Amino acid sequence: MDRVERSGLNIDAKLAGFIDNQVLAPLGQDAAQFWQGFAALLERLVPVNRALLAKRDALQEQIDAWHLARAGKVLDKAEYKAFLTEIGYLVPEPVPFSVTTQNVDAEIATMAGPQLVVPVLNARFLLNAANARWGSLYDAYYGTDALDAPPARPGGYDEARGAAVVARVRQFLDETIPGWQAVLSGGVSSYRHVVCETGVMFKQNGLHIELVIDRNHPVGKTDPLGIADVILESALTTIVDFEDSVAAVDAEDKLVAYRNWLGVIRGDLAESFEKGGKTLTRSLAADPEWQIVNGRKFTLPGRSLLFVRNVGHLMTNPAILLADGSEIPEGIMDAVITSAISGHDVKGLGKYQNSRHGSIYIVKPKMHGPEECAFTNTLFDAVEDLLGLPRHTVKVGVMDEERRTSANLGACIRAVKDRIVFINTGFLDRTGDEIHTSMRAGPMIRKGAIKGSGWISAYEKRNVAIGLACGLSGRAQIGKGMWAAPDRMAAMMNEKTVHPKAGANTAWVPSPTAATLHAMHYHQVDVFDVQQDRAIKAVPPVDEILEIPLATGVNFSEAEVREELDNNAQGLLGYVVRWIDQGVGCSKVPDITDVGLMEDRATLRISSQHMANWLLHGVATRDQVMDSLTRMAIKVDAQNAGDPLYEKLTPDSMAFQAACDLVFKGLEQPNGYTEPLLHAWRLRKKQSQV
């Protein structure tokens, strides 16, 4: 690939041209000045980035040594906590404070609703997610198992199922907006509403519900009230992901990512595809407009408010090299380039407006403790200075997904208190870090049982409690993690209601349809009332977070070991084979029982670290692990038999070797992350395909 030199930096030529011509030129930024400033930023911050990663390694070495010195002894919790404090893993709780973030959009600060996470490399998925602000509740019920009725008959519209959908939606309206029918007959309602020429718009808990009246519509003409559809305001926000759900290992991949981000920010992203023998083109939805009967017109936002999730502090990327030939930290590269692209929105250069308050929203994952959060704050200061943006234009979302962050969450929030707009819990990465941090403490309980561990409950409760204590309510999102099974909407509707009831004003869902269904929970629960109630409760002590899910005294049977290894191996192979061979970072992967689950690197981190842990402590042998990997490769091949791009998993295939490395080299991976090995194998695969 051609490369160019700019201010001592060695840059992929296509990436440099994209930044110069498509990003900087419309902003009126001088390219030479930008690259000079970028180089100076790197000179100042790369050594700090490296030092923070070195501290991670040093802390882990101390923790490993401490556990090894106490091998065979019952863990003394007080002694353990004192040790973590002594080495600086635990820091003192900050004095009480409140965040001061300004210019935050309502979707984040004062509204509660579902959130999507979408891989930036897939333009079609990206457009679907951005357009998921509004969703048909009729369609969501008709097409999923959320409806407690027989499946639709094949061969066209099933009137019986349609009638069941209407009845279920009527039940929702009766429960959520009592007296709603009176409005349709000219009566009054205690709920906020407007009567439009096309129907009635209600507002409940800050969210809109539209009843579409159309007696000429196939559904409306059979409805006594003429209701053709019920539309819910659904995905208020979407995280456009550069991290766990994508496979971006070089300049070619990053350029696709940056182009898609620019397209969705400028509003001109479009994607054509074949469906039902026709070519369809998808683009961003405009802001919908309604005409009030005998009154004015009004519009509402037609799209989710977009965050962008940058890469964390660990990885580097060959797209830009320093003068010594080393790769720059990918997280720094993302911060600069995605912010520059977002500058188009700040300056109003796009077809639509993302932030109506002139803010840029970046989610920062995988930070370990307050020092790393403070580094992100310094980085964003430097990005604002480089791009000529006012201080704190760039807002930050802190992923509470690493153990050192969970244990010091108050101090982490304080480090970014002037720009924070988001915290959330991420069970998957948090579990992977739990296993790796305490790898040498002993064998872990089975993966499925970890969800019931005491530390998980404490982690979820502390996240909300600390967020409220730091004044996030009304200024920022407090979020909960992903529902991973997109085909199991009935179970989601039963289980995910706990998130708004816990005081979380957003939670992740796997699809636009899931967002519409989950939105019902926010119509039924006033999250900000819940937050007011919970704000007066004490924050659970950190001690509960430090419980290690050890299988102390447990003798796993041979059948249990085989079952656990098979489960981990199948999930690991099913994900890795798509990542390495096809560059797919997130997809619906069948689990060992053939249930489709949304998998990304976080799930892979758990499976590989759990197997590495059982190997280390002799619960399983290398031969047993290889036996499971070999047998599960056959199963994964069968599950992918219908994919014309699929390459079978053989002992010599790169995907199979990568899976083996993730397990057998799992102990030496930094914090148990999968990225270093995945990137190395994916680069080899791409080179072999040239």
C-alpha positions in Angstrom: 0.0 0.0 0.0 1.2 3.5 -0.8 2.2 5.7 2.1 2.9 9.4 2.6 5.0 11.4 5.1 3.3 14.2 7.1 5.1 16.0 9.9 7.2 12.9 10.7 4.3 10.5 10.5 4.1 7.7 8.0 0.4 7.4 6.9 -1.5 5.2 4.5 -1.9 7.4 1.4 -5.7 6.7 1.0 -6.4 7.5 4.6 -4.3 10.7 4.4 -6.2 11.7 1.3 -9.6 11.0 2.9 -8.7 13.1 5.9 -7.3 16.0 3.9 -10.0 16.2 1.3 -13.2 14.8 2.8 -12.8 15.6 6.5 -10.5 18.7 6.8 -11.3 20.7 3.6 -15.0 21.1 4.3 -14.2 22.2 7.8 -11.8 24.9 6.5 -8.9 23.3 8.4 -5.4 23.6 7.0 -4.1 20.1 6.4 -0.4 20.9 7.1 -1.3 22.5 10.4 -3.6 19.6 11.3 -0.8 17.0 10.7 1.7 19.0 12.6 -0.6 19.3 15.5 -1.5 15.6 15.4 2.2 14.7 15.5 2.8 17.0 18.5 -0.3 15.4 20.2 1.2 11.9 19.6 4.6 12.9 20.9 3.1 14.1 24.1 0.5 11.4 24.7 1.9 8.1 23.3 4.4 7.7 26.2 1.6 8.3 28.7 -0.6 5.7 26.9 2.3 3.2 27.1 3.0 3.9 30.7 -0.6 3.2 31.6 -0.5 -0.1 29.9 2.7 -1.0 31.7 1.0 -0.2 35.0 -1.8 -2.7 34.1 0.8 -5.3 33.6 2.7 -4.4 36.8 -0.5 -4.6 38.9 -1.4 -8.0 37.3 2.0 -9.4 38.1 1.6 -8.3 41.7 -1.8 -9.8 42.0 -0.6 -13.1 40.4 2.3 -13.3 42.9 0.0 -12.6 45.8 -2.4 -15.4 44.9 0.5 -17.8 44.2 2.0 -17.1 47.6 -1.3 -18.1 49.2 -2.1 -21.1 47.1 -4.3 -23.6 48.9 -5.4 -21.1 51.5 -8.9 -19.7 51.9 -9.0 -16.1 50.7 -9.0 -13.6 53.6 -11.2 -10.8 52.3 -9.8 -8.2 54.6 -6.3 -9.1 53.8 -7.1 -9.1 50.1 -8.6 -5.7 50.2 -5.7 -4.3 52.1 -3.3 -5.7 49.6 -5.2 -4.1 46.6 -5.2 -0.8 48.4 -1.5 -1.0 49.2 -0.5 -1.6 45.5 -2.8 1.2 44.3 -5.4 -1.1 42.6 -8.0 0.4 45.0 -7.9 4.2 45.5 -9.6 6.3 48.2 -13.2 7.2 47.5 -13.5 10.8 46.3 -15.2 13.4 48.4 -18.8 13.9 47.4 -19.2 15.8 44.1 -21.6 16.2 41.2 -20.8 16.1 37.5 -21.0 19.4 35.7 -21.5 18.3 32.1 -23.2 21.0 29.9 -24.9 21.0 26.5 -26.2 17.5 26.6 -29.0 16.5 24.3 -32.4 15.4 25.8 -32.1 11.9 24.5 -29.2 11.4 26.9 -30.0 13.7 29.8 -33.7 13.8 30.3 -35.2 11.0 28.3 -35.2 7.2 29.0 -35.3 4.6 26.3 -33.5 1.8 24.5 -30.1 2.0 23.0 -28.6 0.2 20.0 -25.0 -0.8 19.3 -24.1 -1.2 15.7 -20.9 -2.2 13.8 -19.6 0.8 11.9 -18.3 -1.4 9.0 -21.8 -2.5 8.0 -23.5 0.4 6.3 -26.9 -1.3 6.0 -27.0 -2.2 9.7 -25.8 1.3 10.6 -28.6 2.9 8.7 -31.2 0.6 10.2 -30.0 1.5 13.7 -29.9 5.2 13.0 -33.4 5.0 11.6 -34.7 3.0 14.6 -36.0 6.1 16.4 -39.5 5.1 15.4 -40.9 1.6 15.2 -44.2 -0.2 14.4 -45.4 -2.0 17.5 -47.8 -4.0 15.2 -44.8 -5.2 13.1 -42.7 -5.9 16.2 -45.4 -8.2 17.6 -46.4 -9.8 14.4 -42.9 -10.9 13.5 -41.6 -12.2 16.8 -42.3 -14.6 19.6 -43.2 -11.7 21.9 -46.8 -12.3 20.9 -48.3 -15.2 22.8 -50.1 -16.7 19.8 -49.6 -19.4 17.2 -47.0 -18.5 14.5 -48.1 -16.8 11.4 -49.3 -19.1 8.6 -47.0 -19.1 5.6 -48.2 -17.5 2.3 -49.2 -14.0 3.1 -50.9 -12.1 5.9 -52.4 -14.2 8.7 -55.6 -12.5 9.8 -55.8 -14.5 13.0 -52.3 -13.5 14.1 -53.0 -9.9 13.0 -56.1 -9.9 15.3 -54.0 -11.2 18.1 -51.4 -8.4 17.5 -54.2 -5.7 17.6 -55.6 -7.2 20.9 -52.1 -7.2 22.5 -51.4 -3.7 21.5 -54.8 -2.5 22.7 -53.9 -4.1 26.1 -50.6 -2.1 26.1 -52.5 1.1 25.4 -55.1 0.4 28.1 -52.4 -0.2 30.6 -50.2 2.7 29.6 -52.7 5.4 28.6 -56.0 4.7 30.3 -58.9 6.5 28.5 -57.0 6.7 25.2 -60.0 5.7 23.2 -62.0 8.7 24.4 -59.5 11.0 22.5 -60.4 9.3 19.2 -64.0 10.1 19.6 -63.4 13.7 20.5 -63.2 13.3 24.2 -60.5 14.4 26.6 -57.6 12.7 28.3 -55.3 13.4 31.2 -52.4 12.4 29.0 -50.5 14.8 26.9 -51.6 14.4 23.3 -52.3 16.2 20.0 -54.8 15.2 17.4 -53.2 15.2 13.9 -54.7 14.8 10.5 -53.2 11.3 10.3 -54.0 10.2 13.9 -53.2 11.0 17.5 -49.9 11.5 19.2 -49.5 10.8 22.9 -46.6 11.5 25.2 -45.9 9.3 28.1 -42.8 9.4 30.3 -41.2 11.7 27.7 -41.7 9.2 24.9 -44.2 9.5 22.0 -46.8 7.0 20.9 -48.5 7.6 17.5 -51.8 6.0 16.7 -52.0 6.1 12.9 -55.6 6.4 11.7 -56.2 5.3 8.1 -59.5 3.7 7.2 -58.2 2.9 3.7 -55.3 0.9 5.0 -55.6 -3.0 4.9 -55.5 -3.1 8.7 -57.2 0.2 9.4 -60.3 -0.5 7.3 -61.0 -3.6 9.4 -60.4 -1.8 12.7 -63.5 -0.3 14.4 -61.4 2.8 15.3 -59.6 2.9 12.0 -56.1 2.3 13.6 -53.7 1.2 10.9 -50.6 1.1 13.1 -49.2 2.0 16.5 -45.8 3.6 16.3 -43.5 3.9 19.3 -40.6 6.2 19.8 -38.0 3.5 20.3 -34.2 3.7 20.0 -33.4 7.1 21.4 -29.7 6.6 21.0 -27.3 4.4 19.0 -23.7 3.7 19.6 -21.8 3.4 16.3 -19.1 0.9 17.2 -15.4 1.0 16.1 -14.5 -1.6 18.8 -15.8 -5.0 19.9 -18.3 -5.5 17.1 -15.9 -4.9 14.2 -12.8 -6.5 12.7 -10.7 -3.5 11.7 -7.0 -4.4 11.6 -5.4 -2.1 9.1 -5.8 1.1 7.1 -8.1 -0.5 4.6 -10.6 -1.4 7.4 -10.3 1.8 9.3 -10.9 3.8 6.1 -14.2 2.0 5.6 -15.1 2.7 9.2 -14.3 6.4 9.0 -16.1 6.8 5.7 -19.3 5.3 7.1 -19.1 7.5 10.2 -18.6 10.6 7.9 -21.6 9.4 5.8 -23.9 9.0 8.7 -22.8 12.3 10.3 -23.2 14.2 7.0 -26.5 12.5 6.3 -25.5 11.2 2.8 -24.7 7.5 3.7 -26.8 5.1 1.5 -26.7 1.4 0.8 -28.2 -0.6 -2.0 -29.0 -4.3 -1.6 -31.1 -7.0 -3.2 -34.3 -8.2 -1.5 -37.1 -10.2 -3.0 -35.7 -9.8 -6.4 -35.6 -6.0 -6.2 -32.8 -3.5 -5.6 -33.5 -1.4 -2.6 -31.6 1.6 -1.4 -31.5 2.6 2.2 -30.7 6.1 3.5 -31.2 8.1 6.6 -34.7 9.0 7.6 -35.8 12.6 7.6 -37.4 14.2 10.6 -41.1 13.3 10.4 -43.7 16.0 10.2 -47.3 16.1 11.5 -50.1 18.5 10.8 -52.3 19.2 13.9 -56.0 19.4 13.1 -56.8 23.1 12.6 -53.4 24.0 13.9 -49.7 24.2 13.2 -47.2 21.6 11.9 -44.6 20.1 14.1 -41.6 17.8 13.6 -39.8 15.4 15.9 -36.3 13.8 15.5 -36.4 11.0 12.9 -33.2 9.3 13.9 -31.4 8.0 17.0 -28.9 10.4 18.5 -25.5 8.9 17.7 -22.6 8.1 19.9 -19.3 6.8 18.5 -17.4 4.1 20.4 -13.7 4.5 19.9 -11.1 1.8 20.5 -9.7 1.5 24.0 -6.1 2.3 25.1 -4.6 -1.1 24.3 -4.5 -1.7 20.6 -2.3 0.0 17.9 -2.9 0.1 14.2 -0.6 0.2 11.2 -2.6 2.9 9.4 -0.3 5.6 10.9 3.3 5.0 12.0 5.5 7.1 14.2 8.9 8.2 13.0 10.5 5.2 14.6 8.2 2.9 12.7 6.0 1.9 15.6 2.2 1.9 15.2 0.2 4.7 16.9 -2.4 3.8 19.6 -5.6 3.2 17.8 -7.6 4.8 20.5 -5.8 8.1 20.0 -6.2 7.8 16.2 -10.0 7.2 16.7 -10.3 10.1 19.1 -8.8 12.6 16.6 -10.4 11.3 13.4 -13.9 10.6 14.6 -14.0 14.0 16.4 -12.8 15.7 13.3 -15.6 14.0 11.3 -18.1 14.9 14.0 -16.9 18.5 13.6 -19.1 18.5 10.5 -22.1 18.1 12.7 -20.9 20.8 15.1 -20.6 23.2 12.2 -23.9 22.2 10.7 -22.4 20.9 7.5 -24.6 17.8 7.3 -28.0 17.2 5.8 -29.4 16.5 9.3 -28.3 17.5 12.8 -27.1 14.8 15.2 -26.5 16.9 18.4 -28.8 19.9 18.6 -26.4 21.2 21.4 -23.2 21.1 19.4 -21.7 18.2 21.3 -19.7 15.2 20.1 -20.4 11.9 22.0 -17.6 9.3 22.3 -18.0 6.1 24.3 -14.6 5.0 25.7 -14.3 1.3 26.5 -12.0 -0.9 28.5 -10.5 1.7 30.7 -8.8 0.5 33.9 -9.3 2.8 36.8 -9.3 6.6 37.3 -5.8 7.3 35.9 -6.9 5.9 32.5 -10.1 8.0 32.7 -8.0 11.0 33.4 -5.8 10.2 30.4 -9.0 10.1 28.2 -9.9 13.5 29.6 -6.5 14.9 28.7 -6.7 13.3 25.3 -10.1 14.9 24.6 -8.7 18.2 25.7 -5.9 17.8 23.2 -8.3 16.8 20.4 -10.5 19.9 21.1 -7.4 22.1 21.0 -6.2 20.5 17.7 -9.6 20.9 16.1 -10.4 24.4 17.5 -13.4 23.1 19.4 -14.6 24.7 22.7 -13.6 22.9 25.8 -15.8 19.9 26.6 -17.4 19.8 23.2 -16.3 16.2 23.2 -18.3 14.3 25.7 -17.4 10.9 27.1 -19.2 7.7 27.9 -17.4 5.5 30.4 -17.9 1.7 30.0 -17.9 0.2 33.5 -16.6 -3.1 32.2 -13.2 -3.7 33.9 -12.7 -4.7 37.5 -10.4 -1.8 38.4 -13.0 0.7 37.1 -15.9 -1.0 38.9 -14.0 -1.0 42.2 -13.1 2.7 41.7 -16.1 4.0 39.8 -16.6 7.2 41.8 -13.0 8.2 41.2 -13.3 7.3 37.5 -16.4 9.5 37.1 -14.6 12.4 38.9 -11.8 12.2 36.4 -14.1 13.1 33.6 -16.8 15.0 35.6 -17.0 17.9 33.2 -17.7 15.9 30.1 -19.3 12.6 31.2 -22.6 11.7 29.6 -22.8 7.9 30.0 -21.9 5.0 32.3 -23.1 1.4 31.8 -22.5 -2.1 33.0 -21.2 -4.7 30.6 -21.4 -8.1 32.2 -19.4 -9.9 29.4 -16.1 -7.9 29.4 -16.5 -7.5 33.2 -16.6 -11.3 33.6 -13.6 -11.8 31.3 -11.6 -9.3 33.4 -12.8 -10.9 36.6 -11.4 -14.3 35.4 -8.1 -12.9 34.2 -7.4 -10.7 37.2 -7.9 -13.6 39.6 -6.6 -16.2 37.3 -4.1 -17.7 39.8 -6.5 -17.5 42.8 -8.0 -20.9 41.8 -10.4 -22.5 39.3 -13.5 -20.6 38.5 -17.1 -21.9 38.8 -18.8 -22.8 35.6 -19.4 -19.9 33.2 -23.2 -20.0 33.4 -23.1 -19.9 37.2 -20.9 -16.7 37.2 -24.0 -14.7 36.4 -25.4 -15.6 39.8 -22.3 -14.6 41.7 -22.6 -12.1 44.5 -20.1 -9.7 42.8 -22.4 -9.4 39.8 -25.3 -8.2 41.8 -23.1 -5.8 43.7 -21.6 -4.5 40.5 -25.0 -3.8 38.9 -26.3 -2.0 42.0 -23.2 0.0 42.7 -23.1 1.3 39.1 -26.5 2.9 39.4 -26.0 4.0 43.0 -22.7 5.7 42.3 -24.0 7.3 39.1 -26.9 8.8 41.0 -24.6 9.9 43.9 -22.4 11.7 41.4 -25.3 13.6 39.9 -25.7 11.8 36.6 -29.5 11.9 36.7 -30.7 14.6 34.4 -27.3 15.0 32.8 -26.2 11.6 31.6 -27.2 8.0 30.8 -27.0 5.2 33.3 -27.1 2.1 31.2 -27.4 -1.6 31.3 -26.0 -4.3 29.0 -27.1 -6.2 26.0 -29.9 -8.7 25.5 -28.0 -11.1 23.3 -30.7 -13.3 21.8 -32.5 -11.4 19.0 -34.9 -14.2 18.3 -36.1 -14.6 21.9 -38.2 -11.4 22.3 -40.7 -13.0 24.7 -37.9 -13.7 27.2 -36.5 -10.2 26.7 -39.9 -8.7 27.5 -40.1 -10.7 30.7 -36.6 -10.1 31.8 -35.4 -6.7 30.6 -38.1 -4.8 32.5 -35.7 -5.0 35.5 -33.4 -2.4 33.8 -35.7 0.7 34.0 -36.9 -0.5 37.4 -33.3 -0.5 38.6 -33.0 3.2 37.7 -31.2 2.7 34.3 -32.4 5.2 31.7 -31.1 3.1 28.9 -30.2 -0.5 28.1 -28.8 -2.2 25.0 -30.9 -4.2 22.6 -29.8 -6.2 19.6 -32.1 -4.9 16.8 -34.6 -2.1 15.9 -37.4 -4.5 16.5 -36.1 -5.3 20.0 -35.8 -1.5 20.6 -39.5 -1.0 19.8 -40.5 -3.8 22.2 -38.2 -2.7 24.9 -39.5 0.9 24.6 -42.8 -0.4 26.1 -40.9 -0.8 29.4 -40.0 2.9 29.5 -43.6 3.9 28.7 -44.7 1.8 31.7 -41.9 2.8 34.1 -40.9 6.4 34.9 -37.2 5.9 35.3 -36.6 9.4 36.7 -39.0 8.8 39.5 -37.1 5.5 40.2 -33.8 7.4 40.2 -35.2 10.0 42.7 -36.1 7.2 45.0 -32.8 5.3 44.6 -30.7 8.5 45.0 -31.3 8.6 48.7 -30.1 5.0 49.2 -26.6 4.2 50.4 -24.0 3.0 47.9 -23.2 -0.7 48.5 -19.6 -1.2 49.9 -16.8 -2.1 47.5 -16.1 -5.3 49.4 -18.9 -7.1 47.6 -17.3 -6.2 44.3 -14.1 -8.0 45.3 -15.7 -11.5 45.7 -14.0 -13.9 43.4 -16.2 -16.6 41.8 -14.0 -19.5 42.8 -15.0 -23.2 42.7 -13.5 -23.8 46.1 -14.0 -27.4 47.2 -15.9 -28.3 44.0 -14.9 -31.5 42.2 -16.3 -31.3 38.7 -17.3 -34.6 37.2 -15.9 -35.7 33.8 -19.3 -35.0 32.2 -19.4 -31.5 33.7 -15.9 -30.7 32.4 -16.7 -32.1 28.9 -20.0 -30.1 28.8 -18.3 -26.9 29.9 -15.4 -27.2 27.5 -17.8 -28.1 24.6 -19.9 -25.0 25.4 -16.9 -22.7 25.4 -15.2 -24.3 22.4 -18.3 -24.1 20.2 -18.9 -20.5 21.0 -15.3 -19.6 20.5 -15.0 -21.4 17.2 -18.3 -20.1 15.9 -17.2 -16.5 16.4 -13.5 -16.8 15.5 -14.2 -18.4 12.2 -16.2 -15.5 10.9 -13.7 -12.9 12.4 -10.6 -14.4 10.9 -11.9 -15.7 7.5 -14.6 -13.0 6.7 -13.7 -10.0 8.9 -17.1 -10.1 10.6 -16.8 -8.6 14.1 -20.3 -9.2 15.3 -23.1 -11.5 14.1 -25.8 -13.8 15.2 -23.9 -17.0 16.0 -25.7 -20.2 16.8 -24.8 -21.5 20.3 -24.3 -25.1 21.2 -28.1 -25.6 21.3 -28.5 -23.8 17.9 -30.0 -20.7 19.5 -28.7 -17.6 17.7 -26.8 -15.2 20.0 -25.2 -11.9 19.2 -21.5 -12.5 19.7 -18.6 -10.1 19.9 -15.2 -10.0 21.3 -16.4 -9.7 24.9 -18.1 -13.1 24.7 -15.0 -14.6 23.2 -12.9 -13.1 26.1 -15.0 -15.1 28.6 -14.9 -18.4 26.8 -11.1 -18.3 26.1 -10.2 -17.1 29.6 -12.5 -19.7 31.3 -10.8 -22.5 29.4 -7.4 -21.1 30.2 -8.3 -21.0 33.9 -9.4 -24.6 34.0 -6.3 -25.6 32.1 -4.0 -23.8 34.6 -5.6 -25.4 37.6 -5.9 -28.9 36.2 -9.6 -29.0 36.0 -9.1 -29.9 32.3 -6.2 -31.2 30.3 -4.8 -30.0 27.1 -6.0 -33.2 25.4 -9.5 -32.6 26.7 -9.5 -29.0 25.4 -8.3 -30.2 22.0 -10.9 -32.9 21.9 -13.6 -30.4 22.5 -12.2 -28.0 19.9 -12.0 -30.7 17.3 -15.5 -32.1 17.9 -17.0 -28.6 18.1 -15.3 -27.6 14.8 -17.5 -30.3 13.1 -20.6 -28.8 14.7 -19.7 -25.3 13.7 -19.0 -26.4 10.1 -22.5 -27.9 10.1 -24.1 -24.8 11.5 -22.5 -22.7 8.7 -23.2 -25.2 5.9 -25.5 -22.7 4.2 -22.9 -19.9 4.0 -21.2 -19.8 0.6 -18.3 -17.8 2.0 -17.7 -20.2 4.8 -14.3 -22.0 5.1 -14.3 -25.3 7.0 -12.4 -25.5 10.3 -9.5 -27.8 9.8 -6.4 -28.2 12.1 -4.4 -26.2 9.6 -6.9 -23.4 9.1 -6.0 -20.0 10.4 -9.3 -19.7 12.2 -8.8 -23.0 14.1 -5.2 -22.1 15.0 -6.4 -18.7 16.2 -9.0 -20.3 18.5 -6.3 -22.6 19.9 -4.0 -19.7 20.6 -6.8 -17.8 22.4 -7.0 -20.7 24.9 -3.4 -22.0 25.1 -1.9 -18.5 25.1 -4.7 -17.1 27.2 -2.6 -16.6 30.3 -0.2 -14.2 28.6 -2.7 -12.0 26.9 -2.9 -8.5 28.4 -5.9 -8.6 30.8 -7.2 -11.6 28.8 -8.1 -9.5 25.8 -8.6 -11.3 22.5 -7.7 -8.4 20.2 -3.9 -8.9 19.9 -4.3 -12.5 18.7 -7.3 -11.9 16.5 -5.7 -8.9 14.8 -2.5 -10.9 14.1 -4.4 -13.8 12.6 -6.7 -11.6 10.6 -3.8 -9.7 9.1 -2.2 -13.1 8.1 -5.5 -14.2 6.6 -5.9 -10.9 4.6 -2.3 -11.2 3.3 -3.0 -14.8 2.2 -6.0 -13.6 0.2 -4.1 -10.9 -1.8 
